[in-house]
Amino acid sequence: MTTAAAVIVDAAGYAQAVEDAVKASAAYYTGGTSVLDDDSYDRLVRGITAWEADHPDQVLPDSPSGKVAGGAVEGDVPHTVAMLSLDNVFSPEEFTAWTVSLARRTDHEITRFSVEPKLDGLAIAARYVDGRLTRLITRGDGTAGEDVSHAIGTIEGLPAELTEPVTVEVRGEVLMTTAQFEYANEVRTAHDGQPFANPRGASAGTLRAKERAYTVPMTFFSYGLLPLADTEAGLAERLGELAHSELMDRTAALGINTTATTPVPGITADTVEEVLTRVREIAALRAGLPFGIDGIVIKADLAADQRAAGSGSRAPRWAIAYKLPAVEKITRLLEVEWNVGRTGIIAPRAVLEPVEIDGATITYATLHNPGDITRRDLRLGDHVMVHRAGDVIPRVEAPVAHLRTGEEQPIVFPEVCPRCGSGIDTSELRWRCEQGRNCHLVAALSYAAGRDQLDIEGLGHTRVVQLVEADLVADLADLFALTREQLLGLERMGETSTDNLLAAIVTAKGQPLSRVLCALGVRGTGRSMSRRIARCFATMDNIRAADAESMQRVEGIGTEKAPSIVAELVELAPLIDKLAAAGVNMTEPGATPPAPVTDDAAADGDGPLDTAAGAATADGPLAGMAVVVTGAMTGPLEKLSRNEMNELVERAGGRSSSSVSKKTTLVVAGANAGSKRAKAESLGIRLATPEEFAILIADYLD
């Protein structure tokens, strides 16, 4: 999707646009702040460029159209070779047009492209003399940059010493990963500083900071390798003849970070179609990356093609940035709502001035918890940076503190539960109503009756509301004590619907333990985790007898989650007893109760629980396999929900997972499978269609 250009109608509007762009660029490249988000800046520059194309005699000397990114920033260290920016394209059509112009410049079709993620950070040049890092220089105005050598030693992926004693310059991007950004804001706010609005700004501000009382790590990824004046002649000549992909291999061999070890490694492609396929793959993986990207960089890979294409004053003609839709925008925080979930969790939600991000209009975003609001120093009326990528729930990153007017107001935290007026348990990061599930009984019962839990057909939200308002149920167990006479007394409940509902409730009593556990809604568990716990312990009695250490034997339960699960099971004991007394099943079919763990086994961290956790059978067709299901199922599996598919995987001996990683064995990719399929392909993981998978586990289909 092409980014629309800002509309400029006259010379005065053009002059103002140039002034706004120059100020925004200078603010960002000097301190990591800006009054504009990336998308707004791109729109402004495209508008400036369009005006200048129609009015070539009125181009202002400060216009950003003829300068490299960061051109508003002066530097005092000359670059040995100009450090240029990249021109942008925003659609397959624009990219194809660029390849046509490239072929015209080189007098032949390009037969090999390099394709890499466009990392969202700050460009620097790192100079190594005899293998030792001696200087770091920003891009500056492209001809000279700022010396930021004080940052040596704080940037991961940029070692103080290379694996070979060579004299070279490494160029690349300094950025903050998501984890580094969170840490940077924790440290910054602990020192009474304003939180950074986003990782890109955090990188720019941190790289230039010289006298802070603290340091925070950053990460470097290389995109270039070139000789310096003192580079050995033979090496300089060899570097000049290497293709870009070969230069990246050489850079990695020197011990420098490249994208080769990330989920989106750089590749080479022979055709425009192959390039566009890789663009789609990287775009699909974007939301799950541990760092930000704002596009894909495509280059003529061969050195001869690069020389033939040449460079302009602002950008090389042999490379282009294929920009992806913006995932971050600046908008205003209007209000904070406090919503109570089915387990009593009190969750804050941001009400925003509507803003379009990645094709969707965003009016609400998550705020995580009260502690997060305090740590980020959010205030009502703040301009805030909002992040959304793909189907990821939008979140408020941080206030854009330099845009504050002084009229912003503190966010008021609730003193009592906003739903029922009870006290609030604030002992954990996520606040909870002291009434727990009873605060939002309708939501808790509706969830428990859902298809992936007890699957009580006929017990929808409206019917649950009727039962609660008639005081017929006060907890989950009361559903199993309902009588025909009680149900017939409800409005719109005839004999047939009553008998059907009672039959569905009786059927629900026989559901496996994993579904019963899921229906209880224990915090920190869900459908997959409930299955793992049930298959690990086999009976509810074993689950309730497990301490935190035993609970950690279940895959996915760590030192923080285990005590919480154990404590909540103790809290739920009266309800569990009541369910058992009502005849609800408390065992998991096919699971073997764990044998006692010996002292030696416990000390070694192994034992029966390790092998039991998450596995249904040791000899099924999926034994030992980690399986991810994605996309819409077809054929024999068409009517199965995602939860039912995961249950099928585990019955056949496999372990179901919701995310693709190097540990994944098989990905079942249905219709419209997106990022998970792309990631599996990039990692070389086996793929199967729903029909192929159905044949593989045919003996386990009902």
Secondary structure, DSSP 8 states (H G I E B T S, - for coil): ---------SHHHHHHHHHHHHHHHHHHHHHS--SS-HHHHHHHHHHHHHHHHH-GGG--TT-GGGS-TTTTS--SEE-SS------EE-SHHHHHHHHHHHHHHHTS----EEEEEEESSEEEEEEEETTEEEEEEE-TTSSEE-B-GGGTTSEET--SB-SS---EEEEEEEE--HHHHHHHHHHHHHTT----SSHHHHHHHHHH--S-S----EEEEEEEEEE-TTS-HHHHHHHHHS-HHHHHHHHHHTT---GGGSSS--EEESSHHHHHHHHHHHHHHGGG-SS-EEEEEEEE-SHHHHHHH-B-SSSBTTEEEEE---SEEEEEEEEEEEEE-TTSBEEEEEEEEEEEETTEEEEEEE---HHHHHHHT-EET-EEEEE--TTS--EEEEE-GGG--S--EE----SS-TTT---EE-SSSS-EETTGGGGGHHHHHHHHTSTTTT--TT--HHHHHHHHHTTS-SSGGGGGG--HHHHHTSTT--HHHHHHHHHHHHHHHTS-HHHHHHHHT-TT--HHHHHHHHHHH-BHHHHHH--HHHHTTSTT--TTHHHHHHHHHHHTHHHHHHHHHTT---B-TT--------HHHHHHT-SHHHHHTT-S-TTSTTTT-EEEEESB--GGGTT--HHHHHHHHHHTT-EEESS--TT--EEEE-BT--HHHHHHHHHT-EEE-HHHHHHHTGGG--
